C-alpha cells in the first residue's frame, strides 16, 4: 500500500513537471557564433562617441570659444570701470542706438516682405519663378562690399534714378534689408509647402474671407517660422559691416553703426573700446538667439501636445 502511494506521488510529481513548458534551447552553429558579435560593435560605438564629441569640442573651442574668451578678456583689460566707460561713451552709445534701431526696423520689414515673397513663391506660378527663387539666395553668395558698391551706384550722389540715400539712415535700411532678406523667406517657405490646404478650403467654404482665413488659419502656422527668421535677420543686421561701409557714410551719431565704430577705434589704437562694444553686440545677438531657442522649444512642445 505504501509502495503504491509512493509510486503515485512520484507519478504526480512527474506529471506536474511534465506540464511545465520546456526550456528554450539556444540555437547552435551559426546562430551561436553570431551572438558574441554584438559587444564589439557596442565597443566601437562607445569609442567613436567620445572621439567625435572631443573633436567637435576642440573645433568649436578653436573657432568660437577661444576667440570669444580673448575678446572678453581684452574688453576687461582695465576692469569693469574701464569696460563701462568704453561702452557708455556718447559716440559708442549713439552707434549702438543707431545699430539696434535700424536692425529692428529691418527685421520688421523683412518679417512682412519675406513672408509675402515666400507666399508668392510657394502659392503662385509665374514666368521666371525659378530665377526669382534663386535670386533670394544671392545675398548669401555675394560679398557684402559688392552690395554696398551696387547700392552706392544706384542711390549715391550720381544716382541714375535720382534717389539719393548716401549717408542717410534710409540707406542703411536698404543695405541691411538686402543682406537679411533670405532669412525670413527661407524660414517660411518650407512651412508653406507642408501646410494643409484643406483647412484653408474648409474655412473658405464656411464663408471666411481671405484675410480671416490668413489671420486665423495660416498665420498661426507660420508664426514660429516668421519669428525665427525675423530674429535671425535682426542678429545678422546688428553685426553687418560690408554692405553699409560705403552707402552709410560713417557719420558719428547719425549713420555710424557699431561695426564702423569698432573699426574706427581699432584704427586709432583703442582696442579696449573696440572690444567692449563688440562684447555688447555679442550679448545682444546671444540674447536674441536664446529667446528664439526658447520660443522654438515651446512651439515644439505645443505641437507635440496637440498631436
C-alpha positions in Angstrom: 0.0 0.0 0.0 2.8 2.4 0.9 4.7 1.4 -2.1 1.7 2.1 -4.3 1.2 5.5 -2.7 4.9 6.5 -3.2 4.7 5.5 -6.8 1.5 7.6 -7.2 3.2 10.6 -5.6 6.2 10.1 -7.9 3.8 9.9 -10.8 2.0 13.1 -9.7 5.3 14.9 -9.4 6.4 13.7 -12.8 3.1 14.7 -14.3 3.4 18.2 -12.8 6.9 18.5 -14.1 5.9 17.4 -17.5 3.2 20.1 -17.6 5.7 22.9 -17.4 6.8 24.4 -20.7 10.1 23.1 -22.0 13.1 25.3 -21.5 14.1 27.1 -24.7 17.3 25.8 -26.3 19.7 28.3 -27.7 20.5 27.5 -31.3 23.9 26.1 -32.0 26.0 26.6 -35.0 25.8 29.9 -37.0 23.3 31.5 -34.5 25.6 30.7 -31.6 28.6 32.1 -33.4 26.8 35.3 -34.2 25.8 36.1 -30.6 29.2 37.3 -29.4 29.4 39.7 -32.4 27.2 42.4 -30.7 29.6 43.5 -27.9 32.4 44.5 -30.4 30.0 46.8 -32.2 29.0 48.4 -28.9 32.6 48.8 -28.1 33.3 50.5 -31.4 30.3 52.9 -30.8 31.5 53.6 -27.3 35.0 54.5 -28.6 33.7 56.6 -31.5 31.3 58.7 -29.5 33.8 60.3 -27.1 36.2 60.8 -30.1 33.5 62.6 -32.1 32.5 64.7 -29.1 36.1 65.6 -28.4 36.7 66.5 -32.0 33.6 68.7 -32.1 34.5 70.3 -28.8 38.1 71.1 -30.0 36.8 72.5 -33.3 34.3 74.8 -31.6 36.8 75.8 -29.0 39.3 76.9 -31.7 36.7 78.7 -33.8 34.3 80.1 -31.2 35.1 79.7 -27.5 38.8 80.8 -27.5 38.2 84.0 -29.7 35.2 84.9 -27.5 37.2 84.4 -24.4 40.1 86.5 -25.8 37.6 89.2 -26.7 36.1 89.3 -23.3 39.5 89.4 -21.6 40.5 92.3 -23.8 37.4 94.2 -23.0 38.0 93.9 -19.3 41.7 94.9 -19.5 41.1 97.9 -17.3 38.4 96.3 -15.1 34.7 96.8 -15.0 35.1 100.5 -14.7 37.1 100.7 -17.9 34.6 98.5 -19.7 31.7 100.7 -18.6 33.5 103.8 -19.6 34.1 102.4 -23.0 30.5 101.3 -23.8 29.0 104.4 -22.1 30.9 106.9 -24.2 28.5 109.2 -26.1 29.7 108.2 -29.5 29.6 104.5 -28.6 26.1 104.7 -27.2 25.0 106.6 -30.4 26.4 103.9 -32.6 24.7 101.2 -30.6 21.5 103.1 -30.7 21.6 103.5 -34.5 22.5 99.9 -34.9 19.7 98.4 -32.8 17.1 100.8 -34.2 17.9 100.2 -37.8 18.3 96.5 -37.3 14.9 96.3 -35.5 13.2 98.2 -38.4 14.8 96.0 -41.0 13.7 92.9 -39.1 10.1 94.0 -39.0 10.2 94.9 -42.7 11.7 91.6 -43.6 9.0 89.8 -41.5 6.3 91.3 -43.7 8.0 91.3 -47.1 9.8 88.0 -46.5 6.5 86.3 -45.7 4.9 87.9 -48.7 7.7 86.7 -51.0 7.6 83.2 -49.6 3.8 83.1 -50.2 4.1 84.2 -53.8 7.0 81.7 -54.5 5.0 78.8 -53.0 1.4 79.5 -53.9 1.7 81.3 -57.3 3.0 80.3 -60.7 4.5 82.9 -63.0 7.2 83.1 -65.7 10.7 83.3 -64.2 9.7 81.8 -60.8 12.8 79.7 -60.6 15.1 82.6 -61.4 13.4 84.7 -58.6 13.7 81.8 -56.2 17.4 81.5 -57.0 17.9 85.3 -56.6 16.7 85.1 -53.0 20.0 83.4 -52.0 22.1 85.9 -53.8 22.9 88.0 -50.6 24.4 84.8 -49.1 26.7 84.3 -52.0 27.5 87.9 -52.9 30.3 89.7 -51.0 28.6 92.4 -48.9 31.0 95.0 -50.0 29.9 94.4 -53.6 26.3 95.0 -52.4 27.4 98.3 -50.9 29.1 99.4 -54.2 25.9 98.5 -56.1 23.7 100.4 -53.7 26.0 103.4 -53.8 25.9 103.4 -57.6 22.1 103.2 -57.6 21.3 105.5 -54.7 24.5 107.6 -54.3 25.3 111.2 -55.4 25.2 110.2 -59.1 22.0 108.1 -58.8 20.6 107.3 -62.3 17.1 107.3 -60.8 17.6 110.5 -58.8 17.1 108.9 -55.4 19.9 109.9 -53.0 20.3 107.7 -49.9 24.0 108.1 -49.4 25.0 108.9 -45.8 21.4 108.5 -44.6 19.6 106.1 -42.3 17.2 105.0 -45.1 20.4 104.0 -47.0 21.3 101.8 -44.0 17.9 100.3 -44.1 18.1 99.4 -47.8 21.6 97.9 -47.3 20.6 95.8 -44.3 17.3 94.7 -45.9 19.3 93.4 -48.8 21.7 91.2 -46.8 19.0 89.9 -44.4 16.2 89.2 -47.0 16.8 85.4 -47.3 16.3 84.6 -43.6 12.6 85.1 -43.4 11.9 83.8 -46.9 13.8 80.5 -46.4 12.3 80.0 -42.9 8.7 80.4 -44.1 8.9 78.6 -47.4 9.1 75.0 -46.0 6.2 75.6 -43.7 4.0 76.9 -46.5 5.0 73.9 -48.7 3.9 71.5 -45.9 0.8 73.4 -44.9 -2.5 71.7 -45.2 -4.5 73.4 -47.9 -7.7 71.6 -46.9 -8.0 73.6 -43.7 -8.0 76.8 -45.7 -10.5 75.4 -48.2 -12.8 74.4 -45.3 -12.6 77.9 -43.8 -13.4 79.4 -47.2 -16.4 77.1 -47.6 -17.7 78.3 -44.3 -17.8 81.8 -45.6 -14.5 83.1 -44.2 -12.8 85.9 -46.1 -9.3 85.7 -47.4 -8.0 87.9 -44.7 -9.9 86.0 -42.0 -8.5 82.7 -43.3 -5.0 84.0 -43.4 -5.2 85.6 -39.9 -7.0 82.7 -38.1 -5.7 79.7 -40.0 -2.5 80.4 -41.9 -0.8 82.9 -39.7 -0.7 80.8 -36.5 1.0 78.1 -38.5 3.6 80.5 -40.0 4.2 82.5 -36.8 7.1 80.3 -35.4 8.9 80.4 -38.7 8.3 84.1 -39.2 9.6 84.9 -35.7 12.6 82.6 -36.2 13.6 84.2 -39.5 13.0 87.7 -38.1 15.2 87.0 -35.1 18.0 85.7 -37.3 17.7 88.7 -39.6 18.0 91.0 -36.6 21.0 89.2 -35.2 22.6 89.4 -38.6 21.9 93.1 -39.1 23.4 94.3 -35.8 26.9 93.0 -36.8 26.8 93.9 -40.5 29.7 95.9 -41.9 30.4 95.3 -45.6 27.0 96.4 -47.0 26.9 99.7 -45.1 30.5 100.7 -45.2 30.1 102.9 -48.4 26.5 103.9 -48.5 26.2 104.5 -44.8 28.6 107.4 -44.7 30.0 106.6 -41.3 28.8 109.8 -39.8 29.0 109.7 -35.9 25.7 110.0 -34.0 23.8 109.8 -37.3 24.7 106.9 -39.6 27.7 105.3 -37.9 26.8 101.7 -36.9 28.6 99.8 -34.2 30.7 97.8 -36.6 32.1 101.0 -38.1 32.7 102.4 -34.7 34.7 99.3 -33.8 36.8 99.7 -36.9 37.4 103.3 -36.1 38.6 102.5 -32.5 41.0 99.9 -33.8 42.4 102.4 -36.3 43.1 104.9 -33.6 44.7 102.2 -31.4 41.9 101.8 -28.8 41.4 98.1 -28.8 39.7 98.1 -25.4 36.9 100.3 -26.6 36.5 98.2 -29.7 36.4 95.0 -27.7 33.9 96.4 -25.2 31.4 97.4 -27.9 32.0 94.1 -29.6 31.0 92.3 -26.4 27.8 94.4 -26.2 26.9 93.3 -29.8 27.7 89.8 -28.9 25.5 89.9 -25.9 22.6 91.3 -27.9 23.0 88.6 -30.5 23.2 85.9 -27.9 20.1 87.1 -26.1 18.2 87.2 -29.4 19.3 83.6 -30.3 18.5 82.4 -26.8 15.0 83.8 -26.9 14.5 82.2 -30.3 15.6 78.9 -28.9 13.1 79.1 -26.0 10.3 80.1 -28.4 11.2 77.2 -30.8 11.2 74.7 -27.9 7.8 76.0 -26.6 6.3 75.8 -30.1 7.6 72.2 -30.5 6.0 71.2 -27.1 2.7 72.7 -28.2 2.8 70.7 -31.4 3.5 67.5 -29.5 0.7 68.2 -27.1 -1.7 68.9 -30.0 -0.8 65.5 -31.5 
